[in-house]
Amino acid sequence: MFDLKLIREQPDRVRDALRRRGDDETRVDAILAADEARRKTLADLEALRNQRNTMSKEIGKMKDDAAREAKKAQVREINARSDALEKVVNEVETRLNDLLAVMPNLPDDDVPFGTDDSKSVVVKTAGEPRQLDFAPVPHWDLGPALGIIDFERGIKLAGSRFYVLSGAGSRLQRALIQWMLDTHLAQGYREMYLPFMVKEQIVFGAGQLPKFRDNLYRDVERDAWMVPTAEIPLTGLHADEILDAKNLPLHYVAYTPCFRKEALSAGKDVRGIKRGFQFDKVEMYKFCLPENSEAELETLREHAEEICRGLDIAYRVKILCTGDLGFGARKTYDLEMWSPGCNEWLEVSSCSNVGDFQARRSNIRFRRETGAKTEFVHTLNGSGLALPRTMIAILENYQQKDGSIVVPEVLRPYTKMDVIR
C-alpha cells in the first residue's frame, strides 16, 4: 500500500508529484480526510472501551443489586455504541485502503516533466536504421507470404488479435526465447518457471489491481488471474517474507506467455502482431537494497540493451516523462527498435525502478542484521525482451528483396537455419 506516513508528513510534496504525473492532486485531501476520520473514530472507540473496562471493575465490587443492574445496563449501552463505532471504523478503513490502493507511485526528481509521451526524452541512439535498396514490406505481408504467420487461422481459433506462428516462424520465436534466457543467465540472473495464473492478492501486490482490473483475464470459478506479465508472479515470490540483507540483490528471469485484454488500446496499432491479447515475453526482475536501486536500474537497462545489440538492430533509449510513467514506476527507460516496414520505432522493453511501491503492497521486507528493524526492499523490472515487436523488428530489418528473411547470426545455433524462405 502507498506510504500513508509520507502523505501525512509531506502532503505538499505528494500533491506536487501527482501534478507532475498529470494525476488528481485532490487524492491527497481525500486520503487525509479519511485518515483523520479513522483516527478520530478509533480514539472515540478506545475511550468507550476504557469506560466499559472501568465500569466492569466497579460492578464486581458493588454490593447493591439495584445499583449493579443499573451499571450493567450502562455497560450494555456502551457495548452497543462500541459495536456501532467498530462498524464505522471498518467502513472508514475500507475507504482509506481503497484510496491508497489507487495512488500511483511518485516520480523521481530527475524524471523529465511532461503530460504525454511526446515529452519523453531520447537519451541514446545506437546503430543506424538499416537502409534497404528496395521498398520495405511490413511484417503483416511478409509473414503470410512466407507461411510463417497465419492471421486467418488465429482469428478462426480465438477471434481478433490472435495469430498462429507456423514452421520457421515458430522456430524463430522459440529461438528468441531460449537465446534471451541464456543471455540473461550469463548476466547473473536465476531462471524461474512460474505459474501462468496467480491469486488475486499477488496481482494486487504487484500493483495491477484494482486499477487494471478491466484489462486482465480472470478465472472467476477459481478466483485466479492469468498473468499479464511475469512481473506479477516474480513480485509475489517473496510476498510476506523478511529477506536477509546479505542475500540481496536477487536477480530473476522468467519466460511466460502474457494475457491482456488491451482494452486501453482499442482501435490502436491493431494490424499485424504488434498488439495482441496473448504474447510472449522474457522478464528480468530484481529485489535489492533501497540505496542500490538507482544503480540496479542502469544495469537492468544495459542488460536489455545487450539483447538489442546482439540482434544488430538499431535501437534507442528513452527516459519516460512524468505523464507517461506506468502506475507503479518511479523511473522508466523504454527501449525501441527501428522497424522499416512499419516505419516506426517499436517499444521492445520497459525497464523500471519501482522503489518500495510493490514491496509495501506485497509486504516484502529485509533485515540488515539480526535484531535490526525491518525495511521494505526495492524492486525493479524490465522486459528482456517482449517477443512480438522484437519479431517484427527482425522480420522487417532482415528481409531480402526476394521476400526471404535472413536469420540473425546469434539465433542460428538455435534455429538451425540461416534464411527463412
Secondary structure by P-SEA (a helix, b strand, c coil): cccaaaaaccaaaaaaaaaaaccccaaaaaaaaaaaaaaaaaaaaaaaaaaaaaaaaaaaacccaaaaaaaaaaaaaaaaaaaaaaaaaaaaaaaaaaaaaaccccccccccccccccccccccccccccccccccccaaaaaaaaccccaaaaaacccccbbbbcaaaaaaaaaaaaaaaaaaaaabbbbbbccccccaaaaaaacccccccccccccccccccccccaaaaaaaccccbbbbcccccbbbbbbbbbbbccccccccccccccccccccbbbbbbccccccaaaaaaaaaaaaaaaaaaacccccccccccccccccccbbbbbbbbbccccbbbbcbbbbbccaaaaaaaccccccccccbbbbbbbbbbbccccaaaaaaaaaaaccccccccccccccccccccccc
